[in-house]
Amino acid sequence: MHIEDGILPPEAWGAWYGVAILFILPGLREIKKRAREALSYKPLLAMVGVAVFVISAMHLPVLVTGSCSHPCGTPLAAIIVGPFATIVISTIVLFFQAIFLGHGGITTIGANTFSMGIVGGISGYLSWKLLCSFHSPIWLAAAVAGFTGDLLTYATSAFELAWSLHGSVPLVHQWLVFFLGYGPTQLPLAVGEAVFSAAVLQVMVSRRPDLLFRARLAKEAKARAAAA
């Protein structure tokens, strides 16, 4: 997921920066709006950002891809603070990881944001919403979200690499080579992320539902209505 500097050509990493910005701007608007609705949103956002930084910093090199394998944390973050805010968090996290940990690069922040923040976060969030709409148990919806977001993050990273580096080899074939390179390390991590996401969401819903932004916002709106 952390594609390094020098792997993607300038036209590729520039294009991914452009795509990422299209999602970052709505994310900034979402953060601004929700911060006005609830003063506790920004501290929660900071806490979730730290969690994503720590979770996605667990480093396992993948030699055949020029990248490395990690849990993501973004599916869980998207459920808690919203998918577009998670994209902004991911961009900030990837910047600091590139600067201080050497994970990823500055030129590839756009590509890595697209895979981890946009695809990983949104796919996990949509999986969560879909299962919840069918009245799935909280733990199952969260587990599927974590697993789906994790694997699709790496399927996307593999596509980014294949798109730029496939040469005369068919794109689909090169994508499969890169994705299979991630497989041995990423499948166990995806299962671990599923278990972790399920445990965290189950605890939050049963013990601290107020930490879930939408639940807290509804509670505050109800309190304001009662006071009026």
Backbone as JSON, one array per atom type, in Angstrom:
{
  "sequence": "MHIEDGILPPEAWGAWYGVAILFILPGLREIKKRAREALSYKPLLAMVGVAVFVISAMHLPVLVTGSCSHPCGTPLAAIIVGPFATIVISTIVLFFQAIFLGHGGITTIGANTFSMGIVGGISGYLSWKLLCSFHSPIWLAAAVAGFTGDLLTYATSAFELAWSLHGSVPLVHQWLVFFLGYGPTQLPLAVGEAVFSAAVLQVMVSRRPDLLFRARLAKEAKARAAAA",
  "N": [[0.83, -1.2, 0.0], [2.02, 1.21, 0.67], [3.47, 2.67, -1.67], [6.67, 3.33, -2.9], [8.79, 6.28, -3.41], [9.98, 6.91, -6.73], [9.07, 4.61, -7.93], [6.68, 4.9, -9.44], [6.13, 6.54, -12.56], [6.39, 10.12, -13.38], [4.04, 11.07, -14.74], [2.15, 9.25, -13.89], [2.11, 9.33, -11.0], [1.41, 11.99, -10.78], [-1.13, 12.03, -11.92], [-2.54, 10.47, -10.05], [-2.38, 12.12, -7.84], [-4.05, 14.18, -8.72], [-6.53, 12.84, -8.84], [-6.84, 12.14, -6.14], [-7.09, 14.67, -4.92], [-9.62, 15.44, -5.75], [-11.22, 14.06, -3.99], [-10.27, 14.79, -1.53], [-10.98, 17.48, -1.15], [-13.9, 17.51, -0.8], [-13.77, 16.11, 1.6], [-12.51, 17.89, 3.37], [-14.51, 19.83, 3.49], [-16.51, 18.3, 4.67], [-15.4, 17.82, 7.21], [-15.25, 20.44, 8.22], [-17.98, 21.11, 8.32], [-19.03, 19.18, 10.11], [-17.57, 19.7, 12.37], [-18.66, 22.1, 13.15], [-21.17, 21.24, 13.88], [-20.78, 19.6, 16.08], [-18.75, 20.02, 18.83], [-17.03, 18.14, 19.79], [-16.13, 16.72, 17.66], [-13.66, 17.28, 16.32], [-11.6, 16.55, 18.27], [-12.18, 13.78, 18.33], [-11.63, 13.14, 15.69], [-8.88, 13.61, 15.62], [-8.01, 11.62, 17.4], [-8.77, 9.3, 16.01], [-7.18, 9.64, 13.77], [-4.59, 9.27, 14.85], [-4.85, 6.58, 15.53], [-5.12, 5.39, 12.97], [-2.63, 6.05, 11.93], [-0.9, 4.51, 13.59], [-1.87, 1.86, 13.2], [-1.56, 1.5, 10.42], [1.14, 1.66, 10.17], [2.43, -0.68, 10.7], [4.8, -2.74, 9.43], [5.5, -4.74, 6.69], [7.67, -5.86, 4.38], [7.19, -6.27, 0.83], [8.73, -7.89, -1.49], [8.48, -8.35, -4.26], [6.94, -6.34, -5.29], [7.95, -3.79, -4.83], [6.96, -2.42, -2.73], [5.12, -2.35, 0.37], [3.46, -4.22, 2.95], [0.62, -3.77, 4.98], [-1.75, -3.5, 7.72], [-4.74, -1.45, 7.38], [-6.65, 0.3, 8.69], [-8.37, 2.25, 7.79], [-11.03, 1.42, 6.96], [-12.36, 1.06, 9.45], [-12.01, 3.63, 10.51], [-13.54, 5.13, 8.7], [-16.12, 4.3, 9.31], [-16.4, 5.35, 11.85], [-15.81, 8.19, 11.78], [-16.62, 9.06, 9.3], [-16.5, 8.63, 5.71], [-15.3, 10.52, 3.9], [-13.94, 12.31, 5.53], [-12.1, 10.51, 6.48], [-10.47, 10.17, 4.28], [-9.03, 12.56, 4.22], [-7.67, 12.28, 6.67], [-6.11, 10.04, 5.97], [-4.39, 11.09, 4.02], [-2.87, 12.92, 5.52], [-1.72, 11.17, 7.4], [-0.19, 9.51, 5.68], [1.63, 11.37, 4.71], [3.16, 12.03, 7.03], [4.13, 9.49, 7.67], [5.75, 8.99, 5.48], [7.67, 11.0, 5.81], [8.78, 10.62, 8.42], [8.98, 7.85, 8.92], [9.76, 6.6, 6.64], [8.0, 5.15, 5.11], [6.44, 4.62, 2.15], [6.27, 7.44, -0.13], [6.86, 10.94, -0.93], [6.13, 11.76, -3.52], [4.31, 9.79, -4.11], [2.1, 10.05, -2.5], [-0.45, 10.75, -3.42], [-1.24, 8.46, -4.92], [-1.09, 6.5, -2.91], [-2.94, 7.52, -1.09], [-5.22, 7.24, -2.62], [-5.5, 4.43, -2.77], [-5.47, 3.52, -0.02], [-6.99, 5.42, 1.52], [-9.21, 6.33, -0.07], [-10.28, 4.12, -1.69], [-9.98, 1.98, 0.2], [-11.19, 3.08, 2.55], [-13.8, 3.96, 1.67], [-14.9, 1.64, 0.49], [-14.93, -0.09, 2.68], [-16.68, 1.33, 4.35], [-19.05, 1.34, 2.79], [-19.56, -1.39, 2.72], [-20.1, -1.86, 5.41], [-22.43, -0.23, 5.73], [-24.18, -1.51, 3.96], [-24.49, -4.12, 5.05], [-25.5, -3.44, 7.56], [-27.94, -2.38, 6.77], [-29.33, -4.64, 6.24], [-29.78, -5.55, 8.72], [-27.66, -6.87, 9.94], [-25.58, -8.43, 12.44], [-23.62, -6.24, 14.5], [-20.88, -6.85, 14.87], [-20.36, -8.55, 12.72], [-20.86, -6.96, 10.46], [-18.88, -5.02, 10.81], [-16.59, -6.62, 10.68], [-16.66, -7.61, 8.04], [-16.43, -5.18, 6.73], [-13.82, -4.36, 7.51], [-12.26, -6.45, 6.42], [-12.92, -6.34, 3.67], [-12.23, -3.66, 2.97], [-9.48, -3.72, 3.5], [-8.43, -5.72, 1.7], [-9.23, -4.64, -0.78], [-7.81, -2.29, -0.79], [-5.21, -3.21, -1.32], [-5.59, -4.53, -3.72], [-6.04, -2.33, -5.27], [-3.6, -0.92, -5.01], [-1.98, -2.77, -6.34], [-3.08, -2.54, -8.88], [-2.39, 0.13, -9.48], [0.38, -0.08, -9.63], [0.62, -1.97, -11.71], [-0.61, -0.63, -13.83], [1.2, 1.41, -14.37], [3.58, 0.06, -14.89], [3.36, -2.14, -16.57], [4.19, -2.37, -19.22], [4.77, -4.16, -22.16], [3.36, -6.32, -21.37], [0.13, -7.72, -20.85], [-2.25, -5.68, -19.12], [-4.01, -6.82, -17.2], [-2.78, -9.25, -16.6], [-0.35, -8.38, -15.47], [-1.36, -7.0, -13.29], [-2.44, -9.13, -11.8], [-0.07, -10.45, -11.13], [1.21, -8.61, -9.4], [-0.78, -8.37, -7.42], [-0.97, -11.0, -6.46], [1.53, -11.11, -5.4], [1.24, -9.61, -3.1], [-0.49, -11.25, -1.7], [0.36, -13.51, 0.14], [1.2, -12.17, 2.51], [-0.83, -10.34, 2.91], [-3.41, -11.5, 3.13], [-3.59, -12.85, 5.72], [-3.31, -10.48, 7.26], [-5.59, -9.08, 6.49], [-7.58, -10.69, 7.57], [-6.92, -10.36, 10.26], [-7.42, -7.6, 10.48], [-10.15, -7.61, 10.08], [-11.06, -8.96, 12.39], [-10.13, -7.22, 14.38], [-11.52, -4.82, 13.72], [-14.15, -5.66, 14.09], [-14.15, -6.22, 16.85], [-13.57, -3.69, 18.0], [-15.73, -2.04, 17.08], [-17.91, -3.42, 18.14], [-17.5, -3.16, 20.89], [-17.61, -0.35, 21.1], [-20.25, 0.22, 20.29], [-21.72, -1.17, 22.22], [-20.79, -0.2, 24.69], [-19.83, 2.5, 24.53], [-21.53, 4.19, 22.74], [-21.73, 6.87, 22.23], [-19.32, 7.67, 21.23], [-19.4, 7.15, 18.57], [-19.83, 9.11, 15.83], [-22.27, 9.78, 14.46], [-24.21, 8.73, 16.15], [-23.74, 10.23, 18.42], [-24.27, 12.81, 17.47], [-26.98, 12.65, 16.88], [-27.96, 12.28, 19.44], [-27.24, 14.71, 20.66], [-28.75, 16.5, 19.13], [-31.3, 15.7, 19.83], [-31.26, 16.37, 22.54], [-31.03, 19.15, 22.37], [-33.44, 19.76, 21.15], [-35.22, 18.96, 23.13], [-34.56, 20.78, 25.14], [-35.38, 23.14, 23.99]],
  "CA": [[0.0, 0.0, 0.0], [2.94, 2.35, 0.67], [4.35, 2.66, -2.84], [7.8, 4.21, -2.61], [9.25, 7.22, -4.44], [10.79, 6.32, -7.79], [8.42, 3.44, -8.53], [5.73, 5.37, -10.45], [6.62, 7.66, -13.38], [5.74, 11.38, -13.02], [2.68, 11.21, -15.27], [1.26, 8.39, -13.11], [1.86, 9.86, -9.66], [0.7, 13.26, -10.93], [-2.55, 11.73, -12.15], [-3.14, 10.02, -8.79], [-2.55, 13.32, -7.01], [-5.25, 14.86, -9.19], [-7.71, 12.08, -8.41], [-6.96, 12.24, -4.68], [-7.57, 16.01, -4.56], [-11.06, 15.48, -5.99], [-11.87, 13.49, -2.82], [-9.82, 15.51, -0.34], [-11.74, 18.73, -1.0], [-15.16, 17.23, -0.08], [-13.43, 15.69, 2.95], [-12.28, 19.1, 4.16], [-15.82, 20.44, 3.72], [-17.22, 17.46, 5.64], [-14.82, 18.07, 8.53], [-15.67, 21.77, 8.64], [-19.41, 21.06, 8.65], [-19.29, 18.37, 11.31], [-16.97, 20.38, 13.52], [-19.64, 23.1, 13.59], [-22.32, 20.55, 14.46], [-20.4, 19.0, 17.37], [-17.41, 20.46, 19.22], [-16.2, 16.97, 20.09], [-15.75, 16.01, 16.44], [-12.23, 17.43, 16.03], [-10.8, 15.64, 19.11], [-12.4, 12.41, 17.87], [-10.91, 13.02, 14.43], [-7.46, 13.5, 15.95], [-7.8, 10.3, 18.0], [-8.86, 8.31, 14.93], [-5.99, 9.83, 12.95], [-3.48, 8.59, 15.52], [-5.07, 5.14, 15.41], [-4.81, 5.0, 11.59], [-1.17, 6.14, 11.8], [-0.26, 3.37, 14.26], [-2.28, 0.61, 12.57], [-1.01, 1.37, 9.06], [2.6, 1.72, 10.22], [2.98, -2.03, 10.88], [5.54, -2.78, 8.17], [5.97, -6.01, 6.18], [8.1, -5.63, 2.99], [6.77, -7.19, -0.24], [9.87, -7.66, -2.37], [8.17, -8.41, -5.7], [6.14, -5.19, -5.72], [8.56, -2.51, -4.52], [6.05, -1.77, -1.79], [5.09, -3.08, 1.63], [2.12, -4.68, 3.33], [0.2, -3.25, 6.29], [-3.18, -3.25, 7.92], [-5.07, -0.1, 6.9], [-7.33, 1.12, 9.69], [-9.3, 3.21, 7.2], [-12.45, 1.02, 7.01], [-12.86, 1.37, 10.79], [-12.06, 5.09, 10.63], [-14.66, 5.63, 7.9], [-17.35, 4.03, 10.05], [-16.46, 6.19, 13.05], [-15.81, 9.64, 11.53], [-17.11, 9.36, 7.96], [-15.55, 8.21, 4.67], [-14.52, 11.6, 3.28], [-12.98, 12.77, 6.55], [-11.05, 9.49, 6.54], [-9.54, 10.42, 3.18], [-8.14, 13.63, 4.69], [-6.82, 11.64, 7.67], [-5.14, 9.18, 5.29], [-3.38, 11.93, 3.37], [-1.99, 13.44, 6.58], [-0.98, 10.02, 7.92], [0.8, 9.08, 4.69], [2.69, 12.38, 4.67], [4.05, 11.88, 8.19], [4.81, 8.21, 7.58], [6.82, 9.14, 4.49], [8.72, 11.88, 6.34], [9.42, 10.15, 9.66], [9.18, 6.4, 8.98], [10.24, 6.07, 5.37], [6.97, 4.31, 4.5], [5.9, 5.36, 1.03], [7.07, 8.59, -0.56], [6.14, 12.2, -1.12], [5.51, 11.78, -4.85], [3.26, 8.77, -4.23], [1.02, 10.25, -1.52], [-1.73, 10.7, -4.13], [-1.56, 7.06, -5.23], [-1.33, 5.77, -1.66], [-4.21, 8.01, -0.56], [-6.31, 6.64, -3.39], [-5.68, 3.02, -2.41], [-5.77, 3.31, 1.4], [-8.02, 6.3, 2.04], [-10.41, 6.42, -0.89], [-10.84, 2.79, -1.95], [-10.08, 1.22, 1.45], [-12.17, 3.67, 3.45], [-15.16, 3.99, 1.13], [-15.4, 0.26, 0.32], [-15.26, -0.6, 4.01], [-17.88, 2.03, 4.83], [-20.22, 0.85, 2.05], [-19.82, -2.76, 3.19], [-20.73, -1.69, 6.72], [-23.78, 0.28, 5.53], [-24.99, -2.53, 3.29], [-24.84, -5.19, 5.99], [-26.37, -2.86, 8.59], [-29.28, -2.22, 6.2], [-29.97, -5.96, 6.32], [-29.84, -5.86, 10.15], [-26.58, -7.78, 10.3], [-24.93, -8.13, 13.72], [-22.6, -5.2, 14.42], [-19.54, -7.42, 14.74], [-20.21, -9.11, 11.38], [-20.76, -5.84, 9.52], [-17.57, -4.41, 10.99], [-15.57, -7.56, 10.21], [-16.69, -7.6, 6.57], [-15.89, -3.88, 6.33], [-12.38, -4.39, 7.68], [-11.68, -7.4, 5.47], [-13.12, -5.83, 2.31], [-11.41, -2.47, 2.78], [-8.07, -4.1, 3.49], [-8.06, -6.39, 0.45], [-9.38, -3.75, -1.94], [-6.67, -1.37, -0.76], [-4.05, -3.83, -1.97], [-5.94, -4.75, -5.12], [-5.86, -1.02, -5.92], [-2.15, -0.69, -5.12], [-1.49, -3.64, -7.41], [-3.5, -1.94, -10.15], [-1.58, 1.32, -9.71], [1.7, -0.53, -10.08], [0.5, -2.62, -13.01], [-0.96, 0.39, -14.83], [2.39, 2.18, -14.71], [4.78, -0.74, -15.13], [3.1, -3.4, -17.26], [4.93, -2.43, -20.49], [4.11, -4.92, -23.22], [2.57, -7.38, -20.74], [-1.26, -7.28, -20.66], [-2.46, -5.04, -17.83], [-4.64, -7.74, -16.26], [-1.77, -10.23, -16.18], [0.59, -7.74, -14.56], [-2.1, -6.72, -12.06], [-2.5, -10.37, -11.03], [1.26, -10.72, -10.58], [1.41, -7.74, -8.24], [-1.75, -8.69, -6.36], [-0.56, -12.27, -5.86], [2.71, -10.83, -4.58], [0.76, -9.16, -1.79], [-1.36, -12.23, -1.07], [0.82, -14.28, 1.31], [1.24, -11.35, 3.72], [-2.01, -9.51, 3.12], [-4.61, -12.25, 3.54], [-3.66, -12.91, 7.19], [-3.53, -9.15, 7.8], [-7.0, -8.74, 6.26], [-8.36, -11.4, 8.59], [-6.66, -9.67, 11.52], [-8.13, -6.32, 10.48], [-11.57, -7.92, 10.26], [-11.28, -9.28, 13.8], [-9.92, -5.99, 15.14], [-12.64, -3.9, 13.45], [-15.35, -6.21, 14.74], [-14.03, -6.06, 18.3], [-13.66, -2.28, 18.36], [-17.09, -1.53, 16.86], [-18.84, -4.06, 19.08], [-17.3, -2.51, 22.19], [-18.09, 1.02, 21.02], [-21.71, 0.25, 20.24], [-22.31, -1.68, 23.46], [-20.36, 0.54, 25.89], [-19.67, 3.94, 24.32], [-22.1, 4.58, 21.45], [-21.54, 8.3, 22.06], [-18.09, 7.9, 20.47], [-19.74, 7.12, 17.16], [-20.22, 10.49, 15.57], [-23.67, 9.93, 14.11], [-25.0, 8.47, 17.35], [-23.57, 11.37, 19.31], [-24.94, 13.95, 16.87], [-28.42, 12.46, 17.08], [-28.24, 12.49, 20.86], [-27.14, 16.14, 20.93], [-29.9, 17.15, 18.51], [-32.46, 15.37, 20.66], [-31.15, 17.15, 23.77], [-31.32, 20.54, 22.04], [-34.87, 19.86, 20.89], [-35.91, 18.87, 24.43], [-34.32, 22.03, 25.86], [-36.18, 24.21, 23.36]],
  "C": [[0.86, 1.25, 0.0], [3.89, 2.22, -0.51], [5.44, 3.71, -2.63], [8.04, 5.22, -3.73], [10.09, 6.47, -5.48], [10.17, 5.12, -8.46], [7.5, 3.87, -9.68], [6.35, 6.51, -11.26], [5.83, 8.94, -13.06], [4.31, 11.52, -13.53], [1.68, 10.37, -14.47], [1.01, 8.99, -11.73], [1.19, 11.22, -9.71], [-0.79, 13.04, -11.13], [-3.23, 11.28, -10.86], [-3.29, 11.16, -7.8], [-3.83, 14.05, -7.41], [-6.53, 14.17, -8.75], [-7.92, 12.24, -6.9], [-7.53, 13.6, -4.26], [-9.08, 16.13, -4.75], [-11.84, 14.92, -4.8], [-11.47, 14.23, -1.54], [-10.65, 16.76, -0.1], [-13.11, 18.5, -0.36], [-14.9, 16.79, 1.36], [-13.2, 16.87, 3.87], [-13.6, 19.8, 4.46], [-16.62, 19.65, 4.75], [-16.71, 17.71, 7.06], [-15.28, 19.42, 9.07], [-17.13, 21.77, 9.08], [-19.66, 20.33, 9.95], [-18.67, 18.98, 12.56], [-17.89, 21.47, 14.04], [-20.83, 22.44, 14.3], [-22.02, 19.98, 15.84], [-18.96, 19.38, 17.69], [-16.47, 19.28, 19.46], [-15.71, 16.25, 18.84], [-14.25, 16.1, 16.16], [-11.35, 16.58, 16.95], [-10.97, 14.17, 18.7], [-11.63, 12.16, 16.59], [-9.41, 12.84, 14.68], [-7.14, 12.12, 16.53], [-7.83, 9.21, 16.93], [-7.64, 8.42, 14.01], [-4.77, 9.15, 13.54], [-3.61, 7.08, 15.39], [-4.72, 4.65, 14.0], [-3.29, 5.03, 11.38], [-0.5, 4.9, 12.38], [-0.59, 2.07, 13.54], [-1.59, 0.43, 11.23], [0.5, 1.48, 9.02], [3.25, 0.36, 10.44], [3.51, -2.5, 9.53], [5.98, -4.2, 7.83], [6.37, -5.82, 4.72], [7.54, -6.7, 2.05], [7.76, -6.98, -1.39], [9.49, -7.6, -3.84], [7.41, -7.19, -6.18], [6.84, -3.85, -5.54], [7.73, -1.72, -3.55], [6.12, -2.54, -0.49], [3.64, -3.31, 2.03], [1.82, -4.27, 4.76], [-1.29, -3.5, 6.48], [-3.46, -1.8, 7.51], [-5.65, 0.8, 7.99], [-8.38, 2.05, 9.11], [-10.75, 2.72, 7.13], [-13.08, 1.34, 8.37], [-13.0, 2.87, 10.97], [-13.26, 5.66, 9.88], [-15.99, 5.41, 8.6], [-17.5, 5.02, 11.2], [-16.61, 7.67, 12.72], [-16.32, 10.03, 10.16], [-16.07, 9.07, 6.9], [-14.71, 9.34, 4.09], [-13.54, 12.22, 4.27], [-11.82, 11.79, 6.66], [-10.03, 9.68, 5.43], [-8.55, 11.52, 3.56], [-7.16, 13.07, 5.73], [-5.72, 10.82, 6.98], [-4.02, 9.98, 4.64], [-2.36, 12.45, 4.39], [-1.11, 12.32, 7.14], [0.12, 9.6, 6.96], [1.94, 10.08, 4.56], [3.67, 12.17, 5.82], [4.77, 10.54, 8.18], [5.95, 8.27, 6.57], [7.99, 9.94, 5.05], [9.49, 11.21, 7.47], [9.72, 8.65, 9.69], [9.74, 5.82, 7.7], [9.28, 5.1, 4.73], [6.31, 5.09, 3.38], [6.81, 6.52, 0.66], [6.22, 9.82, -0.72], [5.44, 12.21, -2.47], [4.33, 10.82, -4.95], [2.14, 8.92, -3.2], [-0.34, 10.19, -2.21], [-2.17, 9.28, -4.41], [-1.88, 6.28, -3.96], [-2.61, 6.23, -0.97], [-5.38, 7.37, -1.3], [-6.56, 5.2, -2.96], [-6.15, 2.86, -0.97], [-6.97, 4.13, 1.87], [-9.31, 6.26, 1.26], [-11.03, 5.03, -1.09], [-11.01, 2.0, -0.65], [-11.16, 1.75, 2.37], [-13.59, 3.58, 2.93], [-15.71, 2.58, 0.96], [-15.75, -0.36, 1.66], [-16.54, 0.02, 4.54], [-19.14, 1.52, 4.12], [-20.58, -0.58, 2.45], [-20.56, -2.73, 4.52], [-22.19, -1.26, 6.56], [-24.69, -0.76, 4.91], [-25.43, -3.61, 4.27], [-25.75, -4.66, 7.1], [-27.79, -2.68, 8.07], [-30.05, -3.53, 6.19], [-30.02, -6.47, 7.77], [-28.84, -6.93, 10.55], [-26.09, -7.46, 11.71], [-23.79, -7.12, 13.52], [-21.22, -5.79, 14.15], [-19.31, -7.96, 13.33], [-20.05, -8.0, 10.34], [-19.38, -5.19, 9.6], [-16.46, -5.32, 10.46], [-15.51, -7.57, 8.69], [-16.11, -6.28, 6.05], [-14.36, -3.87, 6.41], [-11.7, -5.28, 6.64], [-11.75, -6.85, 4.04], [-12.22, -4.63, 2.04], [-9.94, -2.79, 2.68], [-7.67, -4.72, 2.14], [-8.18, -5.48, -0.76], [-8.32, -2.67, -1.96], [-5.5, -1.95, -1.54], [-4.34, -4.22, -3.4], [-5.73, -3.45, -5.9], [-4.39, -0.68, -6.06], [-1.55, -1.52, -6.24], [-1.87, -3.09, -8.78], [-2.66, -0.71, -10.48], [-0.2, 0.95, -10.23], [1.63, -1.14, -11.48], [0.23, -1.62, -14.12], [0.29, 1.15, -15.3], [3.53, 1.33, -15.25], [4.57, -1.96, -16.02], [3.82, -3.5, -18.6], [4.15, -3.16, -21.56], [3.27, -6.08, -22.67], [1.14, -6.89, -20.58], [-1.49, -6.78, -19.24], [-3.04, -6.01, -16.8], [-3.64, -8.75, -15.74], [-0.8, -9.61, -15.17], [-0.08, -7.4, -13.23], [-2.17, -7.98, -11.18], [-1.16, -10.72, -10.41], [1.5, -9.89, -9.32], [0.48, -8.12, -7.1], [-1.4, -10.02, -5.69], [0.71, -12.1, -5.04], [2.33, -10.36, -3.19], [0.1, -10.28, -0.99], [-0.85, -12.92, 0.18], [0.88, -13.47, 2.6], [-0.09, -10.67, 3.98], [-3.25, -10.27, 3.56], [-4.67, -12.43, 5.06], [-3.9, -11.55, 7.83], [-4.98, -8.71, 7.61], [-7.9, -9.44, 7.27], [-8.17, -10.73, 9.95], [-7.39, -8.34, 11.59], [-9.63, -6.53, 10.64], [-11.89, -8.18, 11.73], [-11.16, -8.01, 14.65], [-11.08, -5.01, 14.96], [-13.91, -4.37, 14.14], [-15.31, -5.98, 16.24], [-14.22, -4.61, 18.71], [-15.08, -1.75, 18.21], [-18.08, -2.14, 17.83], [-18.73, -3.42, 20.46], [-17.86, -1.09, 22.17], [-19.61, 1.09, 21.05], [-22.33, -0.18, 21.56], [-21.99, -0.83, 24.68], [-20.28, 2.05, 25.7], [-20.24, 4.34, 22.96], [-21.95, 6.08, 21.19], [-20.25, 8.63, 21.29], [-18.31, 7.78, 18.97], [-20.38, 8.44, 16.8], [-21.71, 10.63, 15.29], [-24.58, 9.69, 15.32], [-24.92, 9.66, 18.29], [-24.31, 12.6, 18.78], [-26.45, 13.86, 17.06], [-28.81, 12.73, 18.53], [-28.22, 13.98, 21.21], [-28.32, 16.9, 20.33], [-31.17, 16.91, 19.31], [-32.46, 16.19, 21.94], [-31.49, 18.63, 23.51], [-32.82, 20.74, 21.81], [-35.66, 19.83, 22.21], [-35.76, 20.17, 25.22], [-35.15, 23.17, 25.31], [-37.65, 24.05, 23.72]]
}
